[in-house]
């Protein structure tokens, strides 16, 4: 085949290919390919991906954030941790370790809190302020205040503290019962060095139990968490979970993580529990918890099959405590509780949440299945001691209205004292009423030597009425004060 003929065949092939491509692209429109870029989706992108989301319209969290950030504070704590040190390091170096001597070491901690009244009541987590000797609160505008503990509730990991301030921005309670799975929420915290932080997510689950409080408080832990996928890290503990209206619907408490940092799940105590705990702490100084008087467990398919329960959900009554409200109302072992006050109950955490809203002496209507038939019971709740009386709070250091700090060895030597704690600040409370000034060093309380805040707390717990303090001021002036703790 000659060169001219080869060139003609090649030209025809090229032209045919071009014509084919032009015709295909003109008459047949191929499906566009979507290549997903790895990485995290922003809230707006997640919203846009939801079925039925309007094109070009994303949720606007700006107003909810504005209503929240100024009421969320940073909480810094100082607590004392006892460590053992050698009496004489030089002697130990040559002759071996001798008898160790206990010495207290200050430990710093931090978290977040939520202002709930304009006069300075703040909700946080109990684990944020637990064992704290000194609590400092920093507002979103960088103002700082000393705080005192009003009361704590380890069973729900909620604590109430107070600062002396007025006209503060505060958050209003929302309704956590109205939350729906998939609803947008904000997590607002004030971790160390970051001031206010806002993250967005959705409600992943409700009435979630993860057994962290139950393990710490044995059977008294009450868990009915709101689970979200909003990013929450340890410094956000005690911060606010907020709905789209900017209302408080929960206190961020825990994360599910093997690293200690956020990995996708966070948990908040619902405001239905928080508001009851706060009201009790304000009024009584201690949570007034109503108890049915039963031992319970979740119903599942295996238990339903084993015991022929006729239902695969609800709360199984494993045992009824003698002389309890449940026994007097007629509830029996083997009953399956399915509602409280006509609100459906499917698992233990839901029952705990609903009962936790009531006080001893309150009457609740419990509906249970017995042999497959519904029965109603009117139960008068009792306290942990089996009565309907108000449970009095243990005497708390908060009534003193003071914060304390350790004394240096140099100051003890100068004043010729062997022990004591210094009053670093005096706010409204018993100390101010008694005339105690800042700088006063307490050496004895009711003739008991005082070396730490814990020593003072133990004395106060044993006091029936009066507290008699012996101490000295930095100028060497010895002073005595008598304080009546009952009024």
MOGIKA-V838755 format. One record per run of one state. SS is the DSSP state (a for helix, b for strand, c for the rest). FROM is the first residue (numbers start at 1). LEN is the number of residues. Records with the same first field share a line. If there is no record, write none. Layout:
SS->FROM-LEN  FROM-LEN
This chain:
c->1-2  28-15  50-12  70-2  87-2  96-4  116-5  130-4  139-5  154-4  164-9  174-2  179-5  190-7  209-3  217-1  221-4  229-5  237-3  243-5  256-10  285-6  292-2  299-2  308-7  321-4  330-6  341-2  345-3  356-7  371-2  381-1  383-14  401-1  406-3  416-5  427-3  435-6  446-2  450-3  463-3  473-5  485-3
a->3-25  43-7  62-8  89-7  126-4  176-3  212-5  218-3  234-3  271-14  301-7  325-5  348-8  397-4  409-7  430-5  453-10
b->72-15  100-16  121-5  134-5  144-10  158-6  173-1  184-6  197-12  225-4  240-3  248-8  266-5  291-1  294-5  315-6  336-5  343-2  363-8  373-8  382-1  402-4  421-6  441-5  448-2  466-7  478-7
